[in-house]
Amino acid sequence: MKVPVPLQLEVKVVTTERAKHFYNAQEIPVTLYGDEEEWQLWKGRSDPVLHIELRRWADLMVVAPLDANTLAKVANGICDNLLTCVIRAWDLSKPLLFCPAMNTAMWEHPITARQVEQLKGFGYTEIPCVVKKLVCGDEEVHGVAISEKDPGVSRACGSHRGLKWSCGCDFCILPGFME
Ligand SMILES: Cc1cc2nc3c(=O)[nH]c(=O)nc-3n(C[C@H](O)[C@H](O)[C@H](O)COP(=O)(O)O)c2cc1C
């Protein structure tokens, strides 16, 4: 995974437990948070709650890729892990970009379009997926557009203060603009 970060950006990564199967945590060059950190941090009243700290800290959130499972959860307000809790608690005055990615068979199920529209209705920005080869080996899959040359990425970046980003794995990244 490459996360080219302009000097004035700080990035934190939130992962789901399932997503951990797809990357080596040692290769992530920024702070990585998962459900374990969420539950370790809070021991008693007045302790910080990680998903609230993260939603407060971040200026912008990118969910990349957004898989079918998390898409369905977010569309329905479910928040049963760190990632979906940050999204559920997200300050809607800040941008949230999402990049759906799934096999074509899942993408073409009618519920996908409905749920993507639901997220757009919340004010989130879709970075449309591109057709490419994913881990299942299928050619016809809808993956994350990873280059600012992809029209969806350049359009979304253009409307969010010129942010440029790139990734290739299952995470959300939370860039915070440093003071
Ligand atoms: C090898 C493999 C690849 C997968 N790729 C995708 C994918 O690209 N998109 C998707 O929506 N689900 C994919 N899945 C299914 C998700 O991993 C599964 O729904 C999982 O429960 C998602 O959990 P999470 O949303 O908590 O990360 C894949 C599963 C496997 C075993």
The ligand as an SDF file (V2000), in Angstrom:
LIG
                    3D

 31 33  0  0  0  0  0  0  0  0999 V2000
  -10.5960  -13.2280   -0.5340 C   0  0  0  0  0  0  0  0  0  0  0  0
  -11.8150  -12.3890   -0.2880 C   0  0  0  0  0  0  0  0  0  0  0  0
  -11.9790  -11.2050   -0.9890 C   0  0  0  0  0  0  0  0  0  0  0  0
  -13.1030  -10.3980   -0.7680 C   0  0  0  0  0  0  0  0  0  0  0  0
  -13.2440   -9.2450   -1.4900 N   0  0  0  0  0  0  0  0  0  0  0  0
  -14.3340   -8.4950   -1.3030 C   0  0  0  0  0  0  0  0  0  0  0  0
  -14.5040   -7.2840   -2.0410 C   0  0  0  0  0  0  0  0  0  0  0  0
  -13.6770   -6.8850   -2.8480 O   0  0  0  0  0  0  0  0  0  0  0  0
  -15.6410   -6.5630   -1.8250 N   0  0  0  0  0  0  0  0  0  0  0  0
  -16.6030   -6.9590   -0.9410 C   0  0  0  0  0  0  0  0  0  0  0  0
  -17.6050   -6.2710   -0.8010 O   0  0  0  0  0  0  0  0  0  0  0  0
  -16.4390   -8.0830   -0.1840 N   0  0  0  0  0  0  0  0  0  0  0  0
  -15.3460   -8.8440   -0.3490 C   0  0  0  0  0  0  0  0  0  0  0  0
  -15.1760   -9.9920    0.3850 N   0  0  0  0  0  0  0  0  0  0  0  0
  -16.1870  -10.3230    1.4270 C   0  0  0  0  0  0  0  0  0  0  0  0
  -15.8880   -9.5450    2.7010 C   0  0  0  0  0  0  0  0  0  0  0  0
  -14.5440   -9.7860    3.1240 O   0  0  0  0  0  0  0  0  0  0  0  0
  -16.8680   -9.9630    3.8140 C   0  0  0  0  0  0  0  0  0  0  0  0
  -18.1710   -9.4950    3.4690 O   0  0  0  0  0  0  0  0  0  0  0  0
  -16.4520   -9.4560    5.1750 C   0  0  0  0  0  0  0  0  0  0  0  0
  -17.3720   -9.9270    6.1320 O   0  0  0  0  0  0  0  0  0  0  0  0
  -16.3730   -7.9480    5.2360 C   0  0  0  0  0  0  0  0  0  0  0  0
  -16.1120   -7.5220    6.5430 O   0  0  0  0  0  0  0  0  0  0  0  0
  -15.8640   -5.9820    6.9080 P   0  0  0  0  0  0  0  0  0  0  0  0
  -16.9280   -5.1920    6.1650 O   0  0  0  0  0  0  0  0  0  0  0  0
  -16.0480   -5.9260    8.3740 O   0  0  0  0  0  0  0  0  0  0  0  0
  -14.4710   -5.5990    6.4840 O   0  0  0  0  0  0  0  0  0  0  0  0
  -14.0660  -10.7870    0.1820 C   0  0  0  0  0  0  0  0  0  0  0  0
  -13.8870  -11.9750    0.9000 C   0  0  0  0  0  0  0  0  0  0  0  0
  -12.7850  -12.7570    0.6590 C   0  0  0  0  0  0  0  0  0  0  0  0
  -12.6480  -14.0710    1.4480 C   0  0  0  0  0  0  0  0  0  0  0  0
  1  2  1  0
  2  3  1  0
  2 30  2  0
  3  4  2  0
  4  5  1  0
  4 28  1  0
  5  6  2  0
  6  7  1  0
  6 13  1  0
  7  8  2  0
  7  9  1  0
  9 10  1  0
 10 11  2  0
 10 12  1  0
 12 13  2  0
 13 14  1  0
 14 15  1  0
 14 28  1  0
 15 16  1  0
 16 17  1  0
 16 18  1  0
 18 19  1  0
 18 20  1  0
 20 21  1  0
 20 22  1  0
 22 23  1  0
 23 24  1  0
 24 25  2  0
 24 26  1  0
 24 27  1  0
 28 29  2  0
 29 30  1  0
 30 31  1  0
M  END
$$$$
